[in-house]
């Protein structure tokens, strides 16, 4: 399971889904949309099931992508 709070200056979104590649892509889309509306003013609080090691590299890549684009990420 993956859960995220996507928080921008004027709105926030709670996202919860199974930790699949498809759902990670949906999360990426939501975060990109928020960041395009308020560049460098978005942060993400992320929780995921660490026992699902198969997706760990994809989650790590997603976090790196967010931070490289100026999005603050906090893993809970």
PDB file of N, CA, C and O in Angstrom:
ATOM      1  N   UNK A   1       0.837  -1.176   0.000  1.00  0.00           N
ATOM      2  CA  UNK A   1       0.000   0.000   0.000  1.00  0.00           C
ATOM      3  C   UNK A   1       0.881   1.237   0.000  1.00  0.00           C
ATOM      4  O   UNK A   1       1.927   1.268   0.648  1.00  0.00           O
ATOM      5  N   UNK A   2       0.452   2.253  -0.729  1.00  0.00           N
ATOM      6  CA  UNK A   2       1.151   3.530  -0.747  1.00  0.00           C
ATOM      7  C   UNK A   2       0.137   4.624  -0.424  1.00  0.00           C
ATOM      8  O   UNK A   2      -0.985   4.622  -0.931  1.00  0.00           O
ATOM      9  N   UNK A   3       0.552   5.546   0.420  1.00  0.00           N
ATOM     10  CA  UNK A   3      -0.283   6.680   0.783  1.00  0.00           C
ATOM     11  C   UNK A   3       0.558   7.936   0.645  1.00  0.00           C
ATOM     12  O   UNK A   3       1.748   7.945   0.962  1.00  0.00           O
ATOM     13  N   UNK A   4      -0.076   8.988   0.169  1.00  0.00           N
ATOM     14  CA  UNK A   4       0.652  10.241   0.002  1.00  0.00           C
ATOM     15  C   UNK A   4      -0.269  11.420   0.263  1.00  0.00           C
ATOM     16  O   UNK A   4      -1.442  11.407  -0.113  1.00  0.00           O
ATOM     17  N   UNK A   5       0.275  12.430   0.907  1.00  0.00           N
ATOM     18  CA  UNK A   5      -0.373  13.731   1.001  1.00  0.00           C
ATOM     19  C   UNK A   5       0.427  14.649   0.086  1.00  0.00           C
ATOM     20  O   UNK A   5       1.620  14.862   0.297  1.00  0.00           O
ATOM     21  N   UNK A   6      -0.222  15.180  -0.909  1.00  0.00           N
ATOM     22  CA  UNK A   6       0.405  16.116  -1.844  1.00  0.00           C
ATOM     23  C   UNK A   6      -0.094  17.493  -1.441  1.00  0.00           C
ATOM     24  O   UNK A   6      -1.284  17.788  -1.549  1.00  0.00           O
ATOM     25  N   UNK A   7       0.818  18.330  -0.978  1.00  0.00           N
ATOM     26  CA  UNK A   7       0.420  19.601  -0.377  1.00  0.00           C
ATOM     27  C   UNK A   7       1.037  20.756  -1.162  1.00  0.00           C
ATOM     28  O   UNK A   7       2.254  20.840  -1.326  1.00  0.00           O
ATOM     29  N   UNK A   8       0.175  21.633  -1.635  1.00  0.00           N
ATOM     30  CA  UNK A   8       0.603  22.834  -2.339  1.00  0.00           C
ATOM     31  C   UNK A   8       0.127  24.059  -1.592  1.00  0.00           C
ATOM     32  O   UNK A   8      -0.529  23.931  -0.558  1.00  0.00           O
ATOM     33  N   UNK A   9       0.437  25.241  -2.087  1.00  0.00           N
ATOM     34  CA  UNK A   9       0.078  26.461  -1.374  1.00  0.00           C
ATOM     35  C   UNK A   9      -1.429  26.717  -1.298  1.00  0.00           C
ATOM     36  O   UNK A   9      -1.895  27.382  -0.373  1.00  0.00           O
ATOM     37  N   UNK A  10      -2.180  26.205  -2.247  1.00  0.00           N
ATOM     38  CA  UNK A  10      -3.619  26.498  -2.243  1.00  0.00           C
ATOM     39  C   UNK A  10      -4.509  25.262  -2.119  1.00  0.00           C
ATOM     40  O   UNK A  10      -5.728  25.389  -2.008  1.00  0.00           O
ATOM     41  N   UNK A  11      -3.912  24.066  -2.136  1.00  0.00           N
ATOM     42  CA  UNK A  11      -4.733  22.869  -2.029  1.00  0.00           C
ATOM     43  C   UNK A  11      -3.873  21.681  -1.616  1.00  0.00           C
ATOM     44  O   UNK A  11      -2.643  21.738  -1.620  1.00  0.00           O
ATOM     45  N   UNK A  12      -4.563  20.608  -1.261  1.00  0.00           N
ATOM     46  CA  UNK A  12      -3.853  19.375  -0.948  1.00  0.00           C
ATOM     47  C   UNK A  12      -4.677  18.199  -1.450  1.00  0.00           C
ATOM     48  O   UNK A  12      -5.880  18.312  -1.683  1.00  0.00           O
ATOM     49  N   UNK A  13      -4.004  17.079  -1.609  1.00  0.00           N
ATOM     50  CA  UNK A  13      -4.647  15.868  -2.113  1.00  0.00           C
ATOM     51  C   UNK A  13      -4.120  14.691  -1.324  1.00  0.00           C
ATOM     52  O   UNK A  13      -2.916  14.577  -1.096  1.00  0.00           O
ATOM     53  N   UNK A  14      -5.017  13.817  -0.906  1.00  0.00           N
ATOM     54  CA  UNK A  14      -4.638  12.570  -0.262  1.00  0.00           C
ATOM     55  C   UNK A  14      -4.774  11.468  -1.293  1.00  0.00           C
ATOM     56  O   UNK A  14      -5.815  11.339  -1.938  1.00  0.00           O
ATOM     57  N   UNK A  15      -3.730  10.675  -1.452  1.00  0.00           N
ATOM     58  CA  UNK A  15      -3.714   9.587  -2.437  1.00  0.00           C
ATOM     59  C   UNK A  15      -3.404   8.291  -1.710  1.00  0.00           C
ATOM     60  O   UNK A  15      -2.437   8.220  -0.952  1.00  0.00           O
ATOM     61  N   UNK A  16      -4.212   7.270  -1.933  1.00  0.00           N
ATOM     62  CA  UNK A  16      -4.003   5.959  -1.329  1.00  0.00           C
ATOM     63  C   UNK A  16      -4.319   4.904  -2.371  1.00  0.00           C
ATOM     64  O   UNK A  16      -5.361   4.953  -3.024  1.00  0.00           O
ATOM     65  N   UNK A  17      -3.408   3.945  -2.521  1.00  0.00           N
ATOM     66  CA  UNK A  17      -3.600   2.910  -3.537  1.00  0.00           C
ATOM     67  C   UNK A  17      -2.682   1.733  -3.246  1.00  0.00           C
ATOM     68  O   UNK A  17      -1.743   1.852  -2.459  1.00  0.00           O
ATOM     69  N   UNK A  18      -2.953   0.601  -3.878  1.00  0.00           N
ATOM     70  CA  UNK A  18      -1.999  -0.506  -3.783  1.00  0.00           C
ATOM     71  C   UNK A  18      -0.655  -0.065  -4.359  1.00  0.00           C
ATOM     72  O   UNK A  18      -0.608   0.794  -5.239  1.00  0.00           O
ATOM     73  N   UNK A  19       0.404  -0.633  -3.880  1.00  0.00           N
ATOM     74  CA  UNK A  19       1.743  -0.274  -4.369  1.00  0.00           C
ATOM     75  C   UNK A  19       2.064  -1.073  -5.622  1.00  0.00           C
ATOM     76  O   UNK A  19       2.805  -2.054  -5.581  1.00  0.00           O
ATOM     77  N   UNK A  20       1.492  -0.635  -6.732  1.00  0.00           N
ATOM     78  CA  UNK A  20       1.775  -1.256  -8.025  1.00  0.00           C
ATOM     79  C   UNK A  20       2.435  -0.210  -8.921  1.00  0.00           C
ATOM     80  O   UNK A  20       2.374   0.987  -8.641  1.00  0.00           O
ATOM     81  N   UNK A  21       3.053  -0.664  -9.977  1.00  0.00           N
ATOM     82  CA  UNK A  21       3.690   0.264 -10.916  1.00  0.00           C
ATOM     83  C   UNK A  21       2.657   1.239 -11.485  1.00  0.00           C
ATOM     84  O   UNK A  21       2.949   2.423 -11.653  1.00  0.00           O
ATOM     85  N   UNK A  22       1.469   0.754 -11.775  1.00  0.00           N
ATOM     86  CA  UNK A  22       0.397   1.606 -12.310  1.00  0.00           C
ATOM     87  C   UNK A  22       0.037   2.718 -11.320  1.00  0.00           C
ATOM     88  O   UNK A  22      -0.092   3.880 -11.706  1.00  0.00           O
ATOM     89  N   UNK A  23      -0.122   2.361 -10.053  1.00  0.00           N
ATOM     90  CA  UNK A  23      -0.508   3.347  -9.043  1.00  0.00           C
ATOM     91  C   UNK A  23       0.622   4.324  -8.734  1.00  0.00           C
ATOM     92  O   UNK A  23       0.361   5.485  -8.418  1.00  0.00           O
ATOM     93  N   UNK A  24       1.866   3.875  -8.819  1.00  0.00           N
ATOM     94  CA  UNK A  24       2.987   4.803  -8.670  1.00  0.00           C
ATOM     95  C   UNK A  24       2.986   5.826  -9.803  1.00  0.00           C
ATOM     96  O   UNK A  24       3.297   6.997  -9.586  1.00  0.00           O
ATOM     97  N   UNK A  25       2.642   5.392 -10.991  1.00  0.00           N
ATOM     98  CA  UNK A  25       2.556   6.313 -12.128  1.00  0.00           C
ATOM     99  C   UNK A  25       1.424   7.322 -11.918  1.00  0.00           C
ATOM    100  O   UNK A  25       1.568   8.499 -12.251  1.00  0.00           O
ATOM    101  N   UNK A  26       0.297   6.858 -11.364  1.00  0.00           N
ATOM    102  CA  UNK A  26      -0.798   7.784 -11.055  1.00  0.00           C
ATOM    103  C   UNK A  26      -0.366   8.815 -10.016  1.00  0.00           C
ATOM    104  O   UNK A  26      -0.690   9.997 -10.133  1.00  0.00           O
ATOM    105  N   UNK A  27       0.361   8.366  -9.006  1.00  0.00           N
ATOM    106  CA  UNK A  27       0.882   9.286  -8.002  1.00  0.00           C
ATOM    107  C   UNK A  27       1.810  10.312  -8.654  1.00  0.00           C
ATOM    108  O   UNK A  27       1.714  11.506  -8.373  1.00  0.00           O
ATOM    109  N   UNK A  28       2.699   9.848  -9.517  1.00  0.00           N
ATOM    110  CA  UNK A  28       3.612  10.735 -10.237  1.00  0.00           C
ATOM    111  C   UNK A  28       2.819  11.807 -10.997  1.00  0.00           C
ATOM    112  O   UNK A  28       3.183  12.983 -10.973  1.00  0.00           O
ATOM    113  N   UNK A  29       1.752  11.406 -11.658  1.00  0.00           N
ATOM    114  CA  UNK A  29       0.934  12.336 -12.426  1.00  0.00           C
ATOM    115  C   UNK A  29       0.313  13.402 -11.523  1.00  0.00           C
ATOM    116  O   UNK A  29       0.328  14.587 -11.857  1.00  0.00           O
ATOM    117  N   UNK A  30      -0.228  12.982 -10.386  1.00  0.00           N
ATOM    118  CA  UNK A  30      -0.837  13.941  -9.456  1.00  0.00           C
ATOM    119  C   UNK A  30       0.203  14.938  -8.932  1.00  0.00           C
ATOM    120  O   UNK A  30      -0.075  16.133  -8.831  1.00  0.00           O
ATOM    121  N   UNK A  31       1.381  14.449  -8.606  1.00  0.00           N
ATOM    122  CA  UNK A  31       2.421  15.331  -8.083  1.00  0.00           C
ATOM    123  C   UNK A  31       2.907  16.281  -9.171  1.00  0.00           C
ATOM    124  O   UNK A  31       3.111  17.466  -8.907  1.00  0.00           O
ATOM    125  N   UNK A  32       3.093  15.788 -10.374  1.00  0.00           N
ATOM    126  CA  UNK A  32       3.507  16.667 -11.483  1.00  0.00           C
ATOM    127  C   UNK A  32       2.470  17.756 -11.731  1.00  0.00           C
ATOM    128  O   UNK A  32       2.821  18.915 -11.949  1.00  0.00           O
ATOM    129  N   UNK A  33       1.192  17.383 -11.697  1.00  0.00           N
ATOM    130  CA  UNK A  33       0.133  18.370 -11.909  1.00  0.00           C
ATOM    131  C   UNK A  33       0.170  19.452 -10.832  1.00  0.00           C
ATOM    132  O   UNK A  33       0.065  20.641 -11.133  1.00  0.00           O
ATOM    133  N   UNK A  34       0.320  19.035  -9.587  1.00  0.00           N
ATOM    134  CA  UNK A  34       0.387  20.007  -8.484  1.00  0.00           C
ATOM    135  C   UNK A  34       1.605  20.908  -8.638  1.00  0.00           C
ATOM    136  O   UNK A  34       1.522  22.117  -8.417  1.00  0.00           O
ATOM    137  N   UNK A  35       2.729  20.323  -9.014  1.00  0.00           N
ATOM    138  CA  UNK A  35       3.957  21.105  -9.156  1.00  0.00           C
ATOM    139  C   UNK A  35       3.879  22.059 -10.348  1.00  0.00           C
ATOM    140  O   UNK A  35       4.451  23.148 -10.306  1.00  0.00           O
ATOM    141  N   UNK A  36       3.188  21.665 -11.393  1.00  0.00           N
ATOM    142  CA  UNK A  36       3.065  22.575 -12.544  1.00  0.00           C
ATOM    143  C   UNK A  36       2.188  23.775 -12.192  1.00  0.00           C
ATOM    144  O   UNK A  36       2.369  24.859 -12.746  1.00  0.00           O
ATOM    145  N   UNK A  37       1.240  23.587 -11.275  1.00  0.00           N
ATOM    146  CA  UNK A  37       0.393  24.700 -10.847  1.00  0.00           C
ATOM    147  C   UNK A  37       1.132  25.634  -9.890  1.00  0.00           C
ATOM    148  O   UNK A  37       0.881  26.839  -9.875  1.00  0.00           O
ATOM    149  N   UNK A  38       2.039  25.076  -9.093  1.00  0.00           N
ATOM    150  CA  UNK A  38       2.796  25.859  -8.106  1.00  0.00           C
ATOM    151  C   UNK A  38       4.233  25.356  -8.044  1.00  0.00           C
ATOM    152  O   UNK A  38       4.611  24.694  -7.078  1.00  0.00           O
ATOM    153  N   UNK A  39       5.039  25.658  -9.056  1.00  0.00           N
ATOM    154  CA  UNK A  39       6.404  25.112  -9.094  1.00  0.00           C
ATOM    155  C   UNK A  39       7.208  25.394  -7.828  1.00  0.00           C
ATOM    156  O   UNK A  39       7.219  26.511  -7.310  1.00  0.00           O
ATOM    157  N   UNK A  40       7.864  24.373  -7.357  1.00  0.00           N
ATOM    158  CA  UNK A  40       8.768  24.438  -6.196  1.00  0.00           C
ATOM    159  C   UNK A  40       8.067  24.846  -4.901  1.00  0.00           C
ATOM    160  O   UNK A  40       8.722  25.274  -3.950  1.00  0.00           O
ATOM    161  N   UNK A  41       6.760  24.719  -4.860  1.00  0.00           N
ATOM    162  CA  UNK A  41       6.019  25.051  -3.641  1.00  0.00           C
ATOM    163  C   UNK A  41       5.172  23.871  -3.187  1.00  0.00           C
ATOM    164  O   UNK A  41       4.252  24.037  -2.386  1.00  0.00           O
ATOM    165  N   UNK A  42       5.475  22.689  -3.689  1.00  0.00           N
ATOM    166  CA  UNK A  42       4.726  21.473  -3.373  1.00  0.00           C
ATOM    167  C   UNK A  42       5.603  20.575  -2.521  1.00  0.00           C
ATOM    168  O   UNK A  42       6.810  20.469  -2.738  1.00  0.00           O
ATOM    169  N   UNK A  43       4.981  19.936  -1.554  1.00  0.00           N
ATOM    170  CA  UNK A  43       5.708  18.889  -0.847  1.00  0.00           C
ATOM    171  C   UNK A  43       4.801  17.666  -0.691  1.00  0.00           C
ATOM    172  O   UNK A  43       3.574  17.763  -0.696  1.00  0.00           O
ATOM    173  N   UNK A  44       5.448  16.532  -0.553  1.00  0.00           N
ATOM    174  CA  UNK A  44       4.761  15.246  -0.509  1.00  0.00           C
ATOM    175  C   UNK A  44       5.168  14.517   0.768  1.00  0.00           C
ATOM    176  O   UNK A  44       6.352  14.383   1.075  1.00  0.00           O
ATOM    177  N   UNK A  45       4.177  14.058   1.493  1.00  0.00           N
ATOM    178  CA  UNK A  45       4.412  13.173   2.632  1.00  0.00           C
ATOM    179  C   UNK A  45       4.018  11.780   2.155  1.00  0.00           C
ATOM    180  O   UNK A  45       2.878  11.553   1.749  1.00  0.00           O
ATOM    181  N   UNK A  46       4.955  10.864   2.205  1.00  0.00           N
ATOM    182  CA  UNK A  46       4.790   9.567   1.579  1.00  0.00           C
ATOM    183  C   UNK A  46       4.934   8.442   2.593  1.00  0.00           C
ATOM    184  O   UNK A  46       5.884   8.410   3.375  1.00  0.00           O
ATOM    185  N   UNK A  47       3.988   7.528   2.568  1.00  0.00           N
ATOM    186  CA  UNK A  47       4.073   6.307   3.366  1.00  0.00           C
ATOM    187  C   UNK A  47       3.857   5.129   2.416  1.00  0.00           C
ATOM    188  O   UNK A  47       2.987   5.171   1.547  1.00  0.00           O
ATOM    189  N   UNK A  48       4.654   4.090   2.593  1.00  0.00           N
ATOM    190  CA  UNK A  48       4.466   2.906   1.759  1.00  0.00           C
ATOM    191  C   UNK A  48       4.857   1.668   2.534  1.00  0.00           C
ATOM    192  O   UNK A  48       5.598   1.724   3.516  1.00  0.00           O
ATOM    193  N   UNK A  49       4.341   0.557   2.066  1.00  0.00           N
ATOM    194  CA  UNK A  49       4.600  -0.732   2.705  1.00  0.00           C
ATOM    195  C   UNK A  49       6.022  -1.162   2.357  1.00  0.00           C
ATOM    196  O   UNK A  49       6.295  -1.596   1.238  1.00  0.00           O
ATOM    197  N   UNK A  50       6.907  -1.038   3.312  1.00  0.00           N
ATOM    198  CA  UNK A  50       8.317  -1.355   3.063  1.00  0.00           C
ATOM    199  C   UNK A  50       8.570  -2.853   2.911  1.00  0.00           C
ATOM    200  O   UNK A  50       9.653  -3.265   2.497  1.00  0.00           O
ATOM    201  N   UNK A  51       7.573  -3.664   3.245  1.00  0.00           N
ATOM    202  CA  UNK A  51       7.757  -5.106   3.089  1.00  0.00           C
ATOM    203  C   UNK A  51       7.648  -5.529   1.624  1.00  0.00           C
ATOM    204  O   UNK A  51       8.045  -6.638   1.267  1.00  0.00           O
ATOM    205  N   UNK A  52       7.115  -4.653   0.782  1.00  0.00           N
ATOM    206  CA  UNK A  52       7.013  -4.941  -0.650  1.00  0.00           C
ATOM    207  C   UNK A  52       8.307  -4.524  -1.335  1.00  0.00           C
ATOM    208  O   UNK A  52       8.388  -3.447  -1.926  1.00  0.00           O
ATOM    209  N   UNK A  53       9.297  -5.368  -1.253  1.00  0.00           N
ATOM    210  CA  UNK A  53      10.633  -5.037  -1.768  1.00  0.00           C
ATOM    211  C   UNK A  53      10.698  -4.975  -3.289  1.00  0.00           C
ATOM    212  O   UNK A  53      11.624  -4.376  -3.836  1.00  0.00           O
ATOM    213  N   UNK A  54       9.752  -5.570  -3.973  1.00  0.00           N
ATOM    214  CA  UNK A  54       9.780  -5.571  -5.438  1.00  0.00           C
ATOM    215  C   UNK A  54       9.663  -4.157  -6.001  1.00  0.00           C
ATOM    216  O   UNK A  54      10.256  -3.849  -7.035  1.00  0.00           O
ATOM    217  N   UNK A  55       8.910  -3.307  -5.331  1.00  0.00           N
ATOM    218  CA  UNK A  55       8.727  -1.943  -5.832  1.00  0.00           C
ATOM    219  C   UNK A  55       9.662  -0.930  -5.195  1.00  0.00           C
ATOM    220  O   UNK A  55       9.613   0.252  -5.538  1.00  0.00           O
ATOM    221  N   UNK A  56      10.504  -1.361  -4.285  1.00  0.00           N
ATOM    222  CA  UNK A  56      11.405  -0.433  -3.595  1.00  0.00           C
ATOM    223  C   UNK A  56      12.251   0.397  -4.564  1.00  0.00           C
ATOM    224  O   UNK A  56      12.379   1.605  -4.361  1.00  0.00           O
ATOM    225  N   UNK A  57      12.832  -0.200  -5.607  1.00  0.00           N
ATOM    226  CA  UNK A  57      13.612   0.628  -6.546  1.00  0.00           C
ATOM    227  C   UNK A  57      12.753   1.678  -7.252  1.00  0.00           C
ATOM    228  O   UNK A  57      13.210   2.798  -7.482  1.00  0.00           O
ATOM    229  N   UNK A  58      11.517   1.324  -7.596  1.00  0.00           N
ATOM    230  CA  UNK A  58      10.640   2.292  -8.266  1.00  0.00           C
ATOM    231  C   UNK A  58      10.253   3.430  -7.331  1.00  0.00           C
ATOM    232  O   UNK A  58      10.181   4.585  -7.753  1.00  0.00           O
ATOM    233  N   UNK A  59      10.005   3.110  -6.064  1.00  0.00           N
ATOM    234  CA  UNK A  59       9.679   4.157  -5.096  1.00  0.00           C
ATOM    235  C   UNK A  59      10.886   5.077  -4.896  1.00  0.00           C
ATOM    236  O   UNK A  59      10.737   6.297  -4.829  1.00  0.00           O
ATOM    237  N   UNK A  60      12.075   4.491  -4.801  1.00  0.00           N
ATOM    238  CA  UNK A  60      13.295   5.297  -4.661  1.00  0.00           C
ATOM    239  C   UNK A  60      13.494   6.209  -5.864  1.00  0.00           C
ATOM    240  O   UNK A  60      13.846   7.377  -5.704  1.00  0.00           O
ATOM    241  N   UNK A  61      13.275   5.692  -7.051  1.00  0.00           N
ATOM    242  CA  UNK A  61      13.407   6.510  -8.262  1.00  0.00           C
ATOM    243  C   UNK A  61      12.385   7.639  -8.279  1.00  0.00           C
ATOM    244  O   UNK A  61      12.691   8.753  -8.703  1.00  0.00           O
ATOM    245  N   UNK A  62      11.172   7.352  -7.819  1.00  0.00           N
ATOM    246  CA  UNK A  62      10.124   8.358  -7.766  1.00  0.00           C
ATOM    247  C   UNK A  62      10.510   9.488  -6.809  1.00  0.00           C
ATOM    248  O   UNK A  62      10.326  10.663  -7.126  1.00  0.00           O
ATOM    249  N   UNK A  63      11.038   9.133  -5.654  1.00  0.00           N
ATOM    250  CA  UNK A  63      11.477  10.134  -4.679  1.00  0.00           C
ATOM    251  C   UNK A  63      12.601  10.989  -5.257  1.00  0.00           C
ATOM    252  O   UNK A  63      12.594  12.211  -5.107  1.00  0.00           O
ATOM    253  N   UNK A  64      13.569  10.348  -5.917  1.00  0.00           N
ATOM    254  CA  UNK A  64      14.665  11.103  -6.542  1.00  0.00           C
ATOM    255  C   UNK A  64      14.146  12.050  -7.622  1.00  0.00           C
ATOM    256  O   UNK A  64      14.604  13.187  -7.733  1.00  0.00           O
ATOM    257  N   UNK A  65      13.196  11.577  -8.410  1.00  0.00           N
ATOM    258  CA  UNK A  65      12.619  12.427  -9.462  1.00  0.00           C
ATOM    259  C   UNK A  65      11.928  13.644  -8.849  1.00  0.00           C
ATOM    260  O   UNK A  65      12.104  14.767  -9.321  1.00  0.00           O
ATOM    261  N   UNK A  66      11.149  13.418  -7.803  1.00  0.00           N
ATOM    262  CA  UNK A  66      10.457  14.533  -7.154  1.00  0.00           C
ATOM    263  C   UNK A  66      11.455  15.559  -6.627  1.00  0.00           C
ATOM    264  O   UNK A  66      11.320  16.753  -6.894  1.00  0.00           O
ATOM    265  N   UNK A  67      12.435  15.105  -5.893  1.00  0.00           N
ATOM    266  CA  UNK A  67      13.398  16.041  -5.292  1.00  0.00           C
ATOM    267  C   UNK A  67      14.207  16.761  -6.367  1.00  0.00           C
ATOM    268  O   UNK A  67      14.545  17.933  -6.196  1.00  0.00           O
ATOM    269  N   UNK A  68      14.522  16.091  -7.460  1.00  0.00           N
ATOM    270  CA  UNK A  68      15.258  16.726  -8.554  1.00  0.00           C
ATOM    271  C   UNK A  68      14.436  17.841  -9.201  1.00  0.00           C
ATOM    272  O   UNK A  68      14.989  18.765  -9.797  1.00  0.00           O
ATOM    273  N   UNK A  69      13.116  17.745  -9.077  1.00  0.00           N
ATOM    274  CA  UNK A  69      12.228  18.765  -9.641  1.00  0.00           C
ATOM    275  C   UNK A  69      11.787  19.793  -8.607  1.00  0.00           C
ATOM    276  O   UNK A  69      10.830  20.535  -8.830  1.00  0.00           O
ATOM    277  N   UNK A  70      12.484  19.834  -7.480  1.00  0.00           N
ATOM    278  CA  UNK A  70      12.213  20.851  -6.473  1.00  0.00           C
ATOM    279  C   UNK A  70      11.046  20.550  -5.554  1.00  0.00           C
ATOM    280  O   UNK A  70      10.547  21.444  -4.870  1.00  0.00           O
ATOM    281  N   UNK A  71      10.607  19.304  -5.532  1.00  0.00           N
ATOM    282  CA  UNK A  71       9.491  18.897  -4.687  1.00  0.00           C
ATOM    283  C   UNK A  71      10.055  18.293  -3.409  1.00  0.00           C
ATOM    284  O   UNK A  71      10.830  17.338  -3.457  1.00  0.00           O
ATOM    285  N   UNK A  72       9.669  18.843  -2.282  1.00  0.00           N
ATOM    286  CA  UNK A  72      10.125  18.318  -0.998  1.00  0.00           C
ATOM    287  C   UNK A  72       9.372  17.020  -0.701  1.00  0.00           C
ATOM    288  O   UNK A  72       8.154  16.945  -0.863  1.00  0.00           O
ATOM    289  N   UNK A  73      10.108  16.010  -0.268  1.00  0.00           N
ATOM    290  CA  UNK A  73       9.500  14.708   0.043  1.00  0.00           C
ATOM    291  C   UNK A  73       9.888  14.328   1.462  1.00  0.00           C
ATOM    292  O   UNK A  73      11.050  14.405   1.860  1.00  0.00           O
ATOM    293  N   UNK A  74       8.885  13.920   2.202  1.00  0.00           N
ATOM    294  CA  UNK A  74       9.129  13.396   3.540  1.00  0.00           C
ATOM    295  C   UNK A  74       8.533  11.997   3.591  1.00  0.00           C
ATOM    296  O   UNK A  74       7.335  11.813   3.377  1.00  0.00           O
ATOM    297  N   UNK A  75       9.376  11.017   3.875  1.00  0.00           N
ATOM    298  CA  UNK A  75       8.930   9.626   3.978  1.00  0.00           C
ATOM    299  C   UNK A  75       8.597   9.359   5.433  1.00  0.00           C
ATOM    300  O   UNK A  75       9.433   9.546   6.317  1.00  0.00           O
ATOM    301  N   UNK A  76       7.382   8.924   5.672  1.00  0.00           N
ATOM    302  CA  UNK A  76       6.903   8.665   7.032  1.00  0.00           C
ATOM    303  C   UNK A  76       6.985   7.185   7.348  1.00  0.00           C
ATOM    304  O   UNK A  76       6.626   6.768   8.448  1.00  0.00           O
TER     305      UNK A  76
END
